[in-house]
C-alpha cells in the first residue's frame, strides 16, 4: 500500500485490511521518490493515497477493505 504517515484514509484502510487478515506492505511515498512517482503515474499526476498495487500490477486508489478482498478473490 502506497501511503503517507499522516493520511487518515490510509490508516483506515490499514485497519480494515488488518481486520480482514490481509497482509499489507506499506510504502511511504514521502520517503521514496520512486514510489511517489508511481502514485502520480497511476493517478493522473496526483499524489493521491492510499494506492493498493496487486500482484498482477493493477491498482486501486482509496479502495475499501471489501474492494481489496474482492479483487484478491478472498
PDB file of N, CA, C and O in Angstrom, chain B, residues numbered from 101:
ATOM      1  N   UNK B 101       0.841  -1.160   0.000  1.00  0.00           N
ATOM      2  CA  UNK B 101       0.000   0.000   0.000  1.00  0.00           C
ATOM      3  C   UNK B 101       0.895   1.235   0.000  1.00  0.00           C
ATOM      4  O   UNK B 101       1.743   1.396   0.877  1.00  0.00           O
ATOM      5  N   UNK B 102       0.703   2.087  -0.971  1.00  0.00           N
ATOM      6  CA  UNK B 102       1.397   3.371  -1.032  1.00  0.00           C
ATOM      7  C   UNK B 102       0.625   4.331  -0.135  1.00  0.00           C
ATOM      8  O   UNK B 102      -0.598   4.434  -0.225  1.00  0.00           O
ATOM      9  N   UNK B 103       1.349   5.026   0.724  1.00  0.00           N
ATOM     10  CA  UNK B 103       0.723   5.768   1.799  1.00  0.00           C
ATOM     11  C   UNK B 103       1.587   6.948   2.220  1.00  0.00           C
ATOM     12  O   UNK B 103       2.678   7.160   1.690  1.00  0.00           O
ATOM     13  N   UNK B 104       1.081   7.711   3.182  1.00  0.00           N
ATOM     14  CA  UNK B 104       1.873   8.695   3.918  1.00  0.00           C
ATOM     15  C   UNK B 104       1.582   8.475   5.402  1.00  0.00           C
ATOM     16  O   UNK B 104       0.594   7.829   5.750  1.00  0.00           O
ATOM     17  N   UNK B 105       2.422   8.998   6.260  1.00  0.00           N
ATOM     18  CA  UNK B 105       2.230   8.791   7.694  1.00  0.00           C
ATOM     19  C   UNK B 105       1.037   9.556   8.242  1.00  0.00           C
ATOM     20  O   UNK B 105       0.480   9.169   9.269  1.00  0.00           O
ATOM     21  N   UNK B 106       0.635  10.631   7.581  1.00  0.00           N
ATOM     22  CA  UNK B 106      -0.429  11.493   8.096  1.00  0.00           C
ATOM     23  C   UNK B 106      -1.797  11.257   7.452  1.00  0.00           C
ATOM     24  O   UNK B 106      -2.769  11.916   7.820  1.00  0.00           O
ATOM     25  N   UNK B 107      -1.886  10.332   6.504  1.00  0.00           N
ATOM     26  CA  UNK B 107      -3.115  10.103   5.736  1.00  0.00           C
ATOM     27  C   UNK B 107      -4.145   9.301   6.539  1.00  0.00           C
ATOM     28  O   UNK B 107      -3.927   8.128   6.843  1.00  0.00           O
ATOM     29  N   UNK B 108      -5.247   9.934   6.873  1.00  0.00           N
ATOM     30  CA  UNK B 108      -6.316   9.265   7.611  1.00  0.00           C
ATOM     31  C   UNK B 108      -6.953   8.124   6.828  1.00  0.00           C
ATOM     32  O   UNK B 108      -7.278   7.083   7.398  1.00  0.00           O
ATOM     33  N   UNK B 109      -7.131   8.318   5.521  1.00  0.00           N
ATOM     34  CA  UNK B 109      -7.701   7.258   4.682  1.00  0.00           C
ATOM     35  C   UNK B 109      -6.789   6.041   4.662  1.00  0.00           C
ATOM     36  O   UNK B 109      -7.259   4.904   4.646  1.00  0.00           O
ATOM     37  N   UNK B 110      -5.489   6.285   4.663  1.00  0.00           N
ATOM     38  CA  UNK B 110      -4.509   5.192   4.666  1.00  0.00           C
ATOM     39  C   UNK B 110      -4.586   4.411   5.980  1.00  0.00           C
ATOM     40  O   UNK B 110      -4.575   3.180   5.980  1.00  0.00           O
ATOM     41  N   UNK B 111      -4.663   5.129   7.083  1.00  0.00           N
ATOM     42  CA  UNK B 111      -4.766   4.472   8.390  1.00  0.00           C
ATOM     43  C   UNK B 111      -6.043   3.654   8.476  1.00  0.00           C
ATOM     44  O   UNK B 111      -6.036   2.539   8.998  1.00  0.00           O
ATOM     45  N   UNK B 112      -7.141   4.203   7.965  1.00  0.00           N
ATOM     46  CA  UNK B 112      -8.409   3.489   7.978  1.00  0.00           C
ATOM     47  C   UNK B 112      -8.329   2.213   7.147  1.00  0.00           C
ATOM     48  O   UNK B 112      -8.767   1.153   7.595  1.00  0.00           O
ATOM     49  N   UNK B 113      -7.775   2.306   5.946  1.00  0.00           N
ATOM     50  CA  UNK B 113      -7.651   1.126   5.088  1.00  0.00           C
ATOM     51  C   UNK B 113      -6.730   0.091   5.730  1.00  0.00           C
ATOM     52  O   UNK B 113      -7.008  -1.106   5.663  1.00  0.00           O
ATOM     53  N   UNK B 114      -5.661   0.527   6.338  1.00  0.00           N
ATOM     54  CA  UNK B 114      -4.747  -0.389   7.003  1.00  0.00           C
ATOM     55  C   UNK B 114      -5.468  -1.158   8.111  1.00  0.00           C
ATOM     56  O   UNK B 114      -5.275  -2.365   8.256  1.00  0.00           O
ATOM     57  N   UNK B 115      -6.295  -0.462   8.890  1.00  0.00           N
ATOM     58  CA  UNK B 115      -7.078  -1.126   9.950  1.00  0.00           C
ATOM     59  C   UNK B 115      -8.047  -2.145   9.338  1.00  0.00           C
ATOM     60  O   UNK B 115      -8.188  -3.258   9.845  1.00  0.00           O
ATOM     61  N   UNK B 116      -8.715  -1.751   8.240  1.00  0.00           N
ATOM     62  CA  UNK B 116      -9.655  -2.670   7.591  1.00  0.00           C
ATOM     63  C   UNK B 116      -8.944  -3.931   7.110  1.00  0.00           C
ATOM     64  O   UNK B 116      -9.433  -5.042   7.312  1.00  0.00           O
ATOM     65  N   UNK B 117      -7.792  -3.754   6.476  1.00  0.00           N
ATOM     66  CA  UNK B 117      -7.061  -4.898   5.944  1.00  0.00           C
ATOM     67  C   UNK B 117      -6.560  -5.806   7.064  1.00  0.00           C
ATOM     68  O   UNK B 117      -6.570  -7.030   6.932  1.00  0.00           O
ATOM     69  N   UNK B 118      -6.125  -5.200   8.161  1.00  0.00           N
ATOM     70  CA  UNK B 118      -5.693  -5.989   9.321  1.00  0.00           C
ATOM     71  C   UNK B 118      -6.867  -6.795   9.863  1.00  0.00           C
ATOM     72  O   UNK B 118      -6.718  -7.972  10.193  1.00  0.00           O
ATOM     73  N   UNK B 119      -8.026  -6.166   9.954  1.00  0.00           N
ATOM     74  CA  UNK B 119      -9.231  -6.839  10.437  1.00  0.00           C
ATOM     75  C   UNK B 119      -9.623  -8.001   9.528  1.00  0.00           C
ATOM     76  O   UNK B 119     -10.112  -9.029   9.997  1.00  0.00           O
ATOM     77  N   UNK B 120      -9.403  -7.828   8.221  1.00  0.00           N
ATOM     78  CA  UNK B 120      -9.727  -8.873   7.249  1.00  0.00           C
ATOM     79  C   UNK B 120      -8.601  -9.901   7.109  1.00  0.00           C
ATOM     80  O   UNK B 120      -8.696 -10.836   6.314  1.00  0.00           O
ATOM     81  N   UNK B 121      -7.535  -9.713   7.891  1.00  0.00           N
ATOM     82  CA  UNK B 121      -6.364 -10.605   7.868  1.00  0.00           C
ATOM     83  C   UNK B 121      -5.687 -10.634   6.494  1.00  0.00           C
ATOM     84  O   UNK B 121      -5.208 -11.671   6.035  1.00  0.00           O
ATOM     85  N   UNK B 122      -5.666  -9.464   5.859  1.00  0.00           N
ATOM     86  CA  UNK B 122      -4.979  -9.306   4.581  1.00  0.00           C
ATOM     87  C   UNK B 122      -3.665  -8.591   4.860  1.00  0.00           C
ATOM     88  O   UNK B 122      -3.669  -7.426   5.257  1.00  0.00           O
ATOM     89  N   UNK B 123      -2.543  -9.271   4.660  1.00  0.00           N
ATOM     90  CA  UNK B 123      -1.259  -8.626   4.940  1.00  0.00           C
ATOM     91  C   UNK B 123      -1.015  -7.468   3.976  1.00  0.00           C
ATOM     92  O   UNK B 123      -1.411  -7.502   2.811  1.00  0.00           O
ATOM     93  N   UNK B 124      -0.355  -6.450   4.501  1.00  0.00           N
ATOM     94  CA  UNK B 124      -0.086  -5.272   3.685  1.00  0.00           C
ATOM     95  C   UNK B 124       1.334  -4.788   3.948  1.00  0.00           C
ATOM     96  O   UNK B 124       1.799  -4.764   5.088  1.00  0.00           O
ATOM     97  N   UNK B 125       2.001  -4.410   2.889  1.00  0.00           N
ATOM     98  CA  UNK B 125       3.330  -3.806   2.974  1.00  0.00           C
ATOM     99  C   UNK B 125       3.143  -2.325   2.660  1.00  0.00           C
ATOM    100  O   UNK B 125       2.691  -1.975   1.570  1.00  0.00           O
ATOM    101  N   UNK B 126       3.485  -1.460   3.601  1.00  0.00           N
ATOM    102  CA  UNK B 126       3.274  -0.025   3.442  1.00  0.00           C
ATOM    103  C   UNK B 126       4.540   0.638   2.905  1.00  0.00           C
ATOM    104  O   UNK B 126       5.641   0.414   3.407  1.00  0.00           O
ATOM    105  N   UNK B 127       4.354   1.461   1.870  1.00  0.00           N
ATOM    106  CA  UNK B 127       5.451   2.231   1.287  1.00  0.00           C
ATOM    107  C   UNK B 127       5.101   3.702   1.434  1.00  0.00           C
ATOM    108  O   UNK B 127       4.105   4.165   0.878  1.00  0.00           O
ATOM    109  N   UNK B 128       5.913   4.436   2.177  1.00  0.00           N
ATOM    110  CA  UNK B 128       5.697   5.854   2.423  1.00  0.00           C
ATOM    111  C   UNK B 128       6.217   6.656   1.237  1.00  0.00           C
ATOM    112  O   UNK B 128       7.423   6.715   0.999  1.00  0.00           O
ATOM    113  N   UNK B 129       5.299   7.273   0.497  1.00  0.00           N
ATOM    114  CA  UNK B 129       5.709   7.991  -0.716  1.00  0.00           C
ATOM    115  C   UNK B 129       6.498   9.263  -0.398  1.00  0.00           C
ATOM    116  O   UNK B 129       7.143   9.828  -1.281  1.00  0.00           O
ATOM    117  N   UNK B 130       6.451   9.711   0.849  1.00  0.00           N
ATOM    118  CA  UNK B 130       7.246  10.890   1.219  1.00  0.00           C
ATOM    119  C   UNK B 130       8.708  10.528   1.480  1.00  0.00           C
ATOM    120  O   UNK B 130       9.576  11.400   1.521  1.00  0.00           O
ATOM    121  N   UNK B 131       8.966   9.238   1.652  1.00  0.00           N
ATOM    122  CA  UNK B 131      10.333   8.769   1.890  1.00  0.00           C
ATOM    123  C   UNK B 131      10.930   8.075   0.670  1.00  0.00           C
ATOM    124  O   UNK B 131      12.125   7.784   0.642  1.00  0.00           O
ATOM    125  N   UNK B 132      10.100   7.810  -0.338  1.00  0.00           N
ATOM    126  CA  UNK B 132      10.538   7.042  -1.503  1.00  0.00           C
ATOM    127  C   UNK B 132      10.111   7.773  -2.778  1.00  0.00           C
ATOM    128  O   UNK B 132       8.967   7.637  -3.210  1.00  0.00           O
ATOM    129  N   UNK B 133      11.013   8.544  -3.382  1.00  0.00           N
ATOM    130  CA  UNK B 133      10.666   9.319  -4.578  1.00  0.00           C
ATOM    131  C   UNK B 133      10.134   8.467  -5.734  1.00  0.00           C
ATOM    132  O   UNK B 133       9.253   8.912  -6.470  1.00  0.00           O
ATOM    133  N   UNK B 134      10.656   7.256  -5.901  1.00  0.00           N
ATOM    134  CA  UNK B 134      10.163   6.389  -6.967  1.00  0.00           C
ATOM    135  C   UNK B 134       8.715   5.980  -6.701  1.00  0.00           C
ATOM    136  O   UNK B 134       7.908   5.887  -7.626  1.00  0.00           O
ATOM    137  N   UNK B 135       8.400   5.741  -5.450  1.00  0.00           N
ATOM    138  CA  UNK B 135       7.026   5.391  -5.082  1.00  0.00           C
ATOM    139  C   UNK B 135       6.090   6.573  -5.333  1.00  0.00           C
ATOM    140  O   UNK B 135       4.977   6.395  -5.829  1.00  0.00           O
ATOM    141  N   UNK B 136       6.542   7.773  -4.992  1.00  0.00           N
ATOM    142  CA  UNK B 136       5.733   8.968  -5.239  1.00  0.00           C
ATOM    143  C   UNK B 136       5.477   9.138  -6.735  1.00  0.00           C
ATOM    144  O   UNK B 136       4.375   9.505  -7.143  1.00  0.00           O
ATOM    145  N   UNK B 137       6.476   8.876  -7.533  1.00  0.00           N
ATOM    146  CA  UNK B 137       6.336   8.977  -8.985  1.00  0.00           C
ATOM    147  C   UNK B 137       5.340   7.933  -9.502  1.00  0.00           C
ATOM    148  O   UNK B 137       4.532   8.230 -10.381  1.00  0.00           O
ATOM    149  N   UNK B 138       5.397   6.717  -8.960  1.00  0.00           N
ATOM    150  CA  UNK B 138       4.458   5.671  -9.362  1.00  0.00           C
ATOM    151  C   UNK B 138       3.024   6.086  -9.035  1.00  0.00           C
ATOM    152  O   UNK B 138       2.126   5.942  -9.865  1.00  0.00           O
ATOM    153  N   UNK B 139       2.815   6.599  -7.824  1.00  0.00           N
ATOM    154  CA  UNK B 139       1.476   7.037  -7.412  1.00  0.00           C
ATOM    155  C   UNK B 139       0.970   8.139  -8.346  1.00  0.00           C
ATOM    156  O   UNK B 139      -0.193   8.126  -8.748  1.00  0.00           O
ATOM    157  N   UNK B 140       1.827   9.075  -8.684  1.00  0.00           N
ATOM    158  CA  UNK B 140       1.441  10.131  -9.630  1.00  0.00           C
ATOM    159  C   UNK B 140       1.059   9.532 -10.979  1.00  0.00           C
ATOM    160  O   UNK B 140       0.084   9.956 -11.599  1.00  0.00           O
ATOM    161  N   UNK B 141       1.820   8.556 -11.424  1.00  0.00           N
ATOM    162  CA  UNK B 141       1.574   7.920 -12.726  1.00  0.00           C
ATOM    163  C   UNK B 141       0.196   7.262 -12.774  1.00  0.00           C
ATOM    164  O   UNK B 141      -0.508   7.381 -13.777  1.00  0.00           O
ATOM    165  N   UNK B 142      -0.193   6.575 -11.710  1.00  0.00           N
ATOM    166  CA  UNK B 142      -1.478   5.861 -11.730  1.00  0.00           C
ATOM    167  C   UNK B 142      -2.658   6.756 -11.364  1.00  0.00           C
ATOM    168  O   UNK B 142      -3.810   6.332 -11.456  1.00  0.00           O
ATOM    169  N   UNK B 143      -2.375   7.994 -10.948  1.00  0.00           N
ATOM    170  CA  UNK B 143      -3.436   8.916 -10.539  1.00  0.00           C
ATOM    171  C   UNK B 143      -3.432  10.216 -11.327  1.00  0.00           C
ATOM    172  O   UNK B 143      -3.770  11.270 -10.788  1.00  0.00           O
ATOM    173  N   UNK B 144      -3.055  10.151 -12.582  1.00  0.00           N
ATOM    174  CA  UNK B 144      -3.139  11.324 -13.443  1.00  0.00           C
ATOM    175  C   UNK B 144      -2.327  12.511 -12.959  1.00  0.00           C
ATOM    176  O   UNK B 144      -2.739  13.659 -13.130  1.00  0.00           O
ATOM    177  N   UNK B 145      -1.163  12.240 -12.350  1.00  0.00           N
ATOM    178  CA  UNK B 145      -0.282  13.301 -11.894  1.00  0.00           C
ATOM    179  C   UNK B 145      -0.485  13.717 -10.450  1.00  0.00           C
ATOM    180  O   UNK B 145       0.225  14.592  -9.954  1.00  0.00           O
ATOM    181  N   UNK B 146      -1.438  13.108  -9.769  1.00  0.00           N
ATOM    182  CA  UNK B 146      -1.723  13.453  -8.371  1.00  0.00           C
ATOM    183  C   UNK B 146      -1.120  12.433  -7.418  1.00  0.00           C
ATOM    184  O   UNK B 146      -1.053  11.244  -7.729  1.00  0.00           O
ATOM    185  N   UNK B 147      -0.688  12.899  -6.269  1.00  0.00           N
ATOM    186  CA  UNK B 147      -0.160  12.002  -5.239  1.00  0.00           C
ATOM    187  C   UNK B 147      -1.285  11.604  -4.294  1.00  0.00           C
ATOM    188  O   UNK B 147      -1.220  11.876  -3.096  1.00  0.00           O
ATOM    189  N   UNK B 148      -2.308  10.967  -4.828  1.00  0.00           N
ATOM    190  CA  UNK B 148      -3.460  10.533  -4.047  1.00  0.00           C
ATOM    191  C   UNK B 148      -3.171   9.163  -3.453  1.00  0.00           C
ATOM    192  O   UNK B 148      -2.801   8.231  -4.167  1.00  0.00           O
ATOM    193  N   UNK B 149      -3.343   9.049  -2.145  1.00  0.00           N
ATOM    194  CA  UNK B 149      -3.139   7.782  -1.441  1.00  0.00           C
ATOM    195  C   UNK B 149      -4.365   7.520  -0.563  1.00  0.00           C
ATOM    196  O   UNK B 149      -5.086   8.462  -0.235  1.00  0.00           O
ATOM    197  N   UNK B 150      -4.615   6.289  -0.182  1.00  0.00           N
ATOM    198  CA  UNK B 150      -3.814   5.100  -0.412  1.00  0.00           C
ATOM    199  C   UNK B 150      -3.997   4.536  -1.816  1.00  0.00           C
ATOM    200  O   UNK B 150      -5.055   4.662  -2.432  1.00  0.00           O
ATOM    201  N   UNK B 151      -2.933   3.915  -2.294  1.00  0.00           N
ATOM    202  CA  UNK B 151      -2.965   3.170  -3.547  1.00  0.00           C
ATOM    203  C   UNK B 151      -2.534   1.746  -3.220  1.00  0.00           C
ATOM    204  O   UNK B 151      -1.487   1.516  -2.615  1.00  0.00           O
ATOM    205  N   UNK B 152      -3.363   0.803  -3.632  1.00  0.00           N
ATOM    206  CA  UNK B 152      -3.026  -0.608  -3.481  1.00  0.00           C
ATOM    207  C   UNK B 152      -2.583  -1.116  -4.844  1.00  0.00           C
ATOM    208  O   UNK B 152      -3.280  -0.926  -5.841  1.00  0.00           O
ATOM    209  N   UNK B 153      -1.431  -1.758  -4.886  1.00  0.00           N
ATOM    210  CA  UNK B 153      -0.967  -2.407  -6.113  1.00  0.00           C
ATOM    211  C   UNK B 153      -1.068  -3.912  -5.902  1.00  0.00           C
ATOM    212  O   UNK B 153      -0.541  -4.454  -4.931  1.00  0.00           O
ATOM    213  N   UNK B 154      -1.747  -4.570  -6.819  1.00  0.00           N
ATOM    214  CA  UNK B 154      -1.990  -6.003  -6.731  1.00  0.00           C
ATOM    215  C   UNK B 154      -0.890  -6.778  -7.455  1.00  0.00           C
ATOM    216  O   UNK B 154      -0.151  -6.211  -8.259  1.00  0.00           O
ATOM    217  N   UNK B 155      -0.784  -8.081  -7.166  1.00  0.00           N
ATOM    218  CA  UNK B 155       0.264  -8.894  -7.794  1.00  0.00           C
ATOM    219  C   UNK B 155       0.264  -8.838  -9.326  1.00  0.00           C
ATOM    220  O   UNK B 155       1.311  -9.009  -9.950  1.00  0.00           O
ATOM    221  N   UNK B 156      -0.903  -8.601  -9.931  1.00  0.00           N
ATOM    222  CA  UNK B 156      -0.950  -8.537 -11.394  1.00  0.00           C
ATOM    223  C   UNK B 156      -0.568  -7.160 -11.940  1.00  0.00           C
ATOM    224  O   UNK B 156      -0.608  -6.931 -13.149  1.00  0.00           O
ATOM    225  N   UNK B 157      -0.196  -6.239 -11.032  1.00  0.00           N
ATOM    226  CA  UNK B 157       0.239  -4.909 -11.444  1.00  0.00           C
ATOM    227  C   UNK B 157      -0.856  -3.865 -11.476  1.00  0.00           C
ATOM    228  O   UNK B 157      -0.565  -2.676 -11.607  1.00  0.00           O
ATOM    229  N   UNK B 158      -2.124  -4.283 -11.360  1.00  0.00           N
ATOM    230  CA  UNK B 158      -3.220  -3.317 -11.343  1.00  0.00           C
ATOM    231  C   UNK B 158      -3.257  -2.587 -10.007  1.00  0.00           C
ATOM    232  O   UNK B 158      -2.665  -3.032  -9.023  1.00  0.00           O
ATOM    233  N   UNK B 159      -3.958  -1.465  -9.989  1.00  0.00           N
ATOM    234  CA  UNK B 159      -4.026  -0.659  -8.777  1.00  0.00           C
ATOM    235  C   UNK B 159      -5.463  -0.226  -8.487  1.00  0.00           C
ATOM    236  O   UNK B 159      -6.313  -0.195  -9.377  1.00  0.00           O
ATOM    237  N   UNK B 160      -5.706   0.102  -7.236  1.00  0.00           N
ATOM    238  CA  UNK B 160      -6.921   0.776  -6.806  1.00  0.00           C
ATOM    239  C   UNK B 160      -6.510   1.939  -5.924  1.00  0.00           C
ATOM    240  O   UNK B 160      -5.634   1.802  -5.070  1.00  0.00           O
ATOM    241  N   UNK B 161      -7.144   3.084  -6.131  1.00  0.00           N
ATOM    242  CA  UNK B 161      -6.875   4.252  -5.307  1.00  0.00           C
ATOM    243  C   UNK B 161      -8.021   4.430  -4.319  1.00  0.00           C
ATOM    244  O   UNK B 161      -9.191   4.470  -4.698  1.00  0.00           O
ATOM    245  N   UNK B 162      -7.660   4.534  -3.051  1.00  0.00           N
ATOM    246  CA  UNK B 162      -8.590   4.732  -1.942  1.00  0.00           C
ATOM    247  C   UNK B 162      -9.726   3.712  -1.946  1.00  0.00           C
ATOM    248  O   UNK B 162     -10.894   4.092  -1.861  1.00  0.00           O
ATOM    249  N   UNK B 163      -9.398   2.420  -2.044  1.00  0.00           N
ATOM    250  CA  UNK B 163     -10.446   1.407  -2.020  1.00  0.00           C
ATOM    251  C   UNK B 163     -10.883   1.104  -0.593  1.00  0.00           C
ATOM    252  O   UNK B 163     -10.230   1.506   0.369  1.00  0.00           O
ATOM    253  N   UNK B 164     -11.981   0.400  -0.474  1.00  0.00           N
ATOM    254  CA  UNK B 164     -12.384  -0.119   0.835  1.00  0.00           C
ATOM    255  C   UNK B 164     -11.689  -1.465   1.034  1.00  0.00           C
ATOM    256  O   UNK B 164     -11.171  -2.061   0.091  1.00  0.00           O
ATOM    257  N   UNK B 165     -11.692  -1.921   2.266  1.00  0.00           N
ATOM    258  CA  UNK B 165     -11.143  -3.241   2.540  1.00  0.00           C
ATOM    259  C   UNK B 165     -11.888  -4.313   1.769  1.00  0.00           C
ATOM    260  O   UNK B 165     -11.284  -5.274   1.292  1.00  0.00           O
ATOM    261  N   UNK B 166     -13.206  -4.150   1.643  1.00  0.00           N
ATOM    262  CA  UNK B 166     -14.025  -5.118   0.913  1.00  0.00           C
ATOM    263  C   UNK B 166     -13.633  -5.157  -0.567  1.00  0.00           C
ATOM    264  O   UNK B 166     -13.615  -6.228  -1.173  1.00  0.00           O
ATOM    265  N   UNK B 167     -13.321  -4.004  -1.149  1.00  0.00           N
ATOM    266  CA  UNK B 167     -12.888  -3.965  -2.547  1.00  0.00           C
ATOM    267  C   UNK B 167     -11.560  -4.691  -2.739  1.00  0.00           C
ATOM    268  O   UNK B 167     -11.372  -5.413  -3.719  1.00  0.00           O
ATOM    269  N   UNK B 168     -10.644  -4.494  -1.795  1.00  0.00           N
ATOM    270  CA  UNK B 168      -9.347  -5.182  -1.869  1.00  0.00           C
ATOM    271  C   UNK B 168      -9.554  -6.685  -1.742  1.00  0.00           C
ATOM    272  O   UNK B 168      -8.979  -7.466  -2.500  1.00  0.00           O
ATOM    273  N   UNK B 169     -10.372  -7.079  -0.786  1.00  0.00           N
ATOM    274  CA  UNK B 169     -10.657  -8.501  -0.575  1.00  0.00           C
ATOM    275  C   UNK B 169     -11.247  -9.120  -1.845  1.00  0.00           C
ATOM    276  O   UNK B 169     -10.831 -10.203  -2.256  1.00  0.00           O
ATOM    277  N   UNK B 170     -12.206  -8.446  -2.462  1.00  0.00           N
ATOM    278  CA  UNK B 170     -12.842  -8.959  -3.673  1.00  0.00           C
ATOM    279  C   UNK B 170     -11.835  -9.055  -4.817  1.00  0.00           C
ATOM    280  O   UNK B 170     -11.827 -10.043  -5.551  1.00  0.00           O
ATOM    281  N   UNK B 171     -10.996  -8.047  -4.973  1.00  0.00           N
ATOM    282  CA  UNK B 171     -10.011  -8.056  -6.064  1.00  0.00           C
ATOM    283  C   UNK B 171      -9.021  -9.195  -5.887  1.00  0.00           C
ATOM    284  O   UNK B 171      -8.536  -9.765  -6.865  1.00  0.00           O
ATOM    285  N   UNK B 172      -8.720  -9.526  -4.627  1.00  0.00           N
ATOM    286  CA  UNK B 172      -7.799 -10.627  -4.348  1.00  0.00           C
ATOM    287  C   UNK B 172      -8.485 -11.991  -4.443  1.00  0.00           C
ATOM    288  O   UNK B 172      -7.825 -13.028  -4.382  1.00  0.00           O
ATOM    289  N   UNK B 173      -9.814 -11.985  -4.593  1.00  0.00           N
ATOM    290  CA  UNK B 173     -10.554 -13.237  -4.707  1.00  0.00           C
ATOM    291  C   UNK B 173     -10.672 -13.987  -3.402  1.00  0.00           C
ATOM    292  O   UNK B 173     -10.756 -15.215  -3.389  1.00  0.00           O
ATOM    293  N   UNK B 174     -10.680 -13.251  -2.304  1.00  0.00           N
ATOM    294  CA  UNK B 174     -10.760 -13.892  -0.973  1.00  0.00           C
ATOM    295  C   UNK B 174     -12.194 -13.957  -0.473  1.00  0.00           C
ATOM    296  O   UNK B 174     -12.444 -14.461   0.622  1.00  0.00           O
TER     297      UNK B 174
END
